[in-house]
Amino acid sequence: MIATPDDYSWFSRERFPELADAYCFTYVRGLTPEELVTRLGVRVEDCSRMTLDELTKTAYSSYDGKNLFFGAVAVGDWVLIVEALGGLGITEEITMPLSAGTRLVSHFYLEVKGMDYFYWIEDGKIRFEFAYQEGYSHWIEDGKIQFMFPHHESYSEEMPDELAETLERIDSPIYPIAEPHEGPAFLLAERLTGITLTPQLLEESTYLCGVVSRPR
């Protein structure tokens, strides 16, 4: 069965009021949560185990704009980082070294500023980036802007093969790619990681939580 953005309609402010409007999900292949926090420069003994509810409440109560609070959980061969009010997964000073020797996929949404970002990084190199902010959209491959919205009748022939079919399928009036937080970003992440994010996965996991300083 081929997934569509509707399959992620469960991710809403009704079910996830402290996450859906300000989130960042990051997937890193081949690391455990403990290895991930160590790679981030955080001591495992300084981390805490939390539920999703505890994670989001702590993120909001401790937010100061200077630090990034995150939770990490193993999902198969990957580790998933969940952030509320965070941006660890779209901060290149963090994601580039974090992706060393492996694949990193992240997507971010901040409703209040109308911001969407999607990254696919392989061993410190950005393979694909999607950005949208208040009506301005583009996707970048190997550092080059390929096109800008709203003129998006077709995709460049240089579109990465791993994503071309998914992007063509969701680029339609029914599933506009300019709103990746409503489904497309989840499909792109699923295509690149093989992980189908579910509400049960988010709600029933126990996260290894820590804090990393936001780069200047």
C-alpha positions as CSV (number, residue, x, y, z in Angstrom):
1,M,0.0,0.0,0.0
2,I,1.3,3.4,-1.0
3,A,1.2,6.0,1.8
4,T,-0.3,9.4,1.3
5,P,-0.2,12.6,3.4
6,D,-3.6,11.7,4.7
7,D,-1.9,8.8,6.6
8,Y,-0.3,11.4,8.8
9,S,-3.4,13.4,9.5
10,W,-3.3,12.1,13.1
11,F,-0.4,14.5,13.8
12,S,-2.6,17.5,14.8
13,R,-2.8,20.1,17.5
14,E,-5.9,18.2,18.8
15,R,-3.8,15.1,19.7
16,F,-0.4,16.7,20.1
17,P,-1.2,20.3,21.3
18,E,2.4,21.0,22.5
19,L,4.2,19.4,19.6
20,A,2.3,19.8,16.3
21,D,2.7,23.5,15.9
22,A,6.4,23.6,16.9
23,Y,8.4,20.4,16.3
24,C,11.6,19.0,14.9
25,F,12.0,15.3,14.2
26,T,15.5,14.0,13.4
27,Y,16.5,10.5,12.4
28,V,20.1,9.3,12.6
29,R,21.0,5.8,11.3
30,G,23.2,3.4,13.1
31,L,23.4,5.1,16.5
32,T,21.9,4.2,19.9
33,P,20.4,7.1,22.0
34,E,23.4,6.9,24.3
35,E,25.9,7.1,21.3
36,L,23.9,10.0,19.9
37,V,23.9,12.1,23.1
38,T,27.7,11.4,23.4
39,R,28.2,12.6,19.8
40,L,26.3,15.7,20.7
41,G,28.8,16.4,23.5
42,V,26.3,15.5,26.3
43,R,27.1,13.2,29.1
44,V,24.7,10.3,29.4
45,E,24.7,10.6,33.2
46,D,23.3,14.1,32.8
47,C,20.3,12.9,30.8
48,S,16.9,11.9,32.1
49,R,14.3,9.3,30.9
50,M,11.0,10.9,30.1
51,T,7.6,10.2,28.5
52,L,6.5,12.4,25.5
53,D,4.3,14.4,27.8
54,E,7.2,15.1,30.2
55,L,9.5,15.9,27.3
56,T,7.2,18.5,25.8
57,K,6.3,20.1,29.1
58,T,10.0,20.4,30.0
59,A,10.8,21.8,26.6
60,Y,8.3,24.6,27.1
61,S,9.0,25.3,30.8
62,S,12.8,25.4,30.2
63,Y,12.9,27.3,26.9
64,D,15.3,30.2,26.9
65,G,16.4,30.5,23.3
66,K,19.9,29.5,24.1
67,N,19.6,25.8,24.7
68,L,18.0,22.9,22.7
69,F,16.1,20.4,24.7
70,F,15.7,17.0,23.0
71,G,14.6,13.4,23.6
72,A,16.1,10.4,21.8
73,V,14.7,6.9,21.3
74,A,15.8,3.9,19.3
75,V,13.6,2.9,16.4
76,G,15.1,-0.2,14.7
77,D,18.5,0.7,13.3
78,W,17.9,4.4,13.8
79,V,17.6,6.8,16.6
80,L,14.7,9.3,16.5
81,I,15.2,12.8,18.1
82,V,12.0,14.5,19.2
83,E,12.0,18.3,19.9
84,A,9.2,20.7,20.9
85,L,10.2,24.3,20.3
86,G,13.6,23.0,19.1
87,G,15.7,23.2,16.1
88,L,18.7,20.8,16.7
89,G,17.8,18.9,13.5
90,I,18.1,22.0,11.2
91,T,21.2,23.5,12.8
92,E,24.0,22.7,10.4
93,E,26.7,23.2,13.1
94,I,25.1,20.3,14.9
95,T,23.7,18.1,12.1
96,M,26.9,18.0,10.0
97,P,29.1,16.4,12.6
98,L,26.2,14.3,13.9
99,S,25.8,12.8,10.4
100,A,29.4,11.8,10.2
101,G,29.7,8.3,8.5
102,T,25.9,7.9,8.4
103,R,22.5,9.3,7.1
104,L,20.6,12.0,8.9
105,V,17.0,13.1,8.0
106,S,15.1,15.8,9.7
107,H,12.0,18.0,9.4
108,F,11.0,21.0,11.3
109,Y,7.8,23.1,11.5
110,L,7.1,26.4,13.4
111,E,3.5,27.5,12.9
112,V,3.8,31.0,14.4
113,K,6.4,32.0,11.8
114,G,5.2,29.8,8.9
115,M,8.5,27.9,8.7
116,D,9.1,24.4,7.3
117,Y,12.4,22.8,6.7
118,F,13.5,19.3,5.5
119,Y,17.0,18.0,5.4
120,W,18.7,14.9,4.1
121,I,22.4,14.7,5.0
122,E,24.8,12.0,4.1
123,D,28.1,12.0,6.0
124,G,28.3,15.8,6.3
125,K,26.9,16.5,2.9
126,I,23.5,17.9,2.2
127,R,21.8,15.7,-0.4
128,F,18.5,17.4,-0.3
129,E,16.9,20.4,1.4
130,F,13.4,21.8,1.3
131,A,12.6,25.1,2.8
132,Y,9.4,27.1,3.1
133,Q,8.7,30.3,4.8
134,E,5.7,32.6,4.4
135,G,5.1,32.0,0.8
136,Y,8.7,31.5,-0.4
137,S,9.7,27.9,-1.2
138,H,12.6,26.2,-2.9
139,W,14.5,23.0,-2.8
140,I,18.3,22.7,-2.9
141,E,20.5,20.0,-4.2
142,D,24.3,20.1,-3.8
143,G,24.0,23.8,-2.8
144,K,22.0,24.9,-5.8
145,I,18.5,26.3,-5.8
146,Q,16.5,24.3,-8.4
147,F,13.2,26.1,-8.4
148,M,11.0,28.4,-6.4
149,F,7.3,28.3,-5.6
150,P,4.6,29.0,-6.7
151,H,6.0,28.1,-10.1
152,H,6.4,24.4,-9.5
153,E,4.8,22.6,-12.5
154,S,7.5,20.0,-12.6
155,Y,10.7,18.9,-10.8
156,S,14.2,19.1,-12.1
157,E,15.7,16.1,-13.8
158,E,18.4,16.3,-11.2
159,M,16.0,15.4,-8.4
160,P,17.5,12.6,-6.3
161,D,16.2,9.3,-7.5
162,E,15.4,8.3,-3.9
163,L,12.8,11.1,-3.6
164,A,11.6,11.7,-7.2
165,E,8.6,9.3,-7.1
166,T,7.5,10.5,-3.7
167,L,7.7,14.2,-4.6
168,E,5.9,13.7,-7.9
169,R,3.1,11.8,-6.1
170,I,2.5,14.5,-3.5
171,D,3.0,17.6,-5.6
172,S,-0.6,18.1,-6.5
173,P,-3.5,20.4,-5.6
174,I,-4.7,17.8,-3.2
175,Y,-1.4,17.4,-1.4
176,P,0.5,20.7,-1.9
177,I,4.2,20.3,-1.1
178,A,4.2,23.9,0.2
179,E,2.7,22.4,3.4
180,P,5.1,19.6,4.3
181,H,4.1,19.5,7.9
182,E,0.6,18.3,6.8
183,G,2.0,15.1,5.4
184,P,4.7,15.4,2.7
185,A,7.6,15.8,5.1
186,F,6.6,12.7,6.9
187,L,6.4,10.8,3.6
188,L,9.9,12.0,2.6
189,A,11.3,10.9,5.9
190,E,9.6,7.5,5.6
191,R,11.1,7.1,2.2
192,L,14.6,7.8,3.3
193,T,14.5,5.9,6.7
194,G,12.0,3.1,6.2
195,I,10.3,4.2,9.4
196,T,6.6,4.9,9.5
197,L,6.0,7.4,12.3
198,T,2.9,6.5,14.3
199,P,1.1,8.1,17.3
200,Q,1.8,5.0,19.3
201,L,5.5,5.3,18.6
202,L,5.5,8.9,19.9
203,E,3.2,8.4,22.8
204,E,4.5,5.0,24.1
205,S,8.2,5.6,23.9
206,T,10.5,6.5,26.7
207,Y,13.1,9.1,25.7
208,L,16.6,9.8,26.8
209,C,16.5,13.5,27.2
210,G,19.2,16.1,27.4
211,V,20.2,19.7,26.6
212,V,22.7,20.9,24.0
213,S,23.8,24.5,23.6
214,R,22.5,26.4,20.6
215,P,25.5,27.5,18.4
216,R,26.1,31.2,18.2
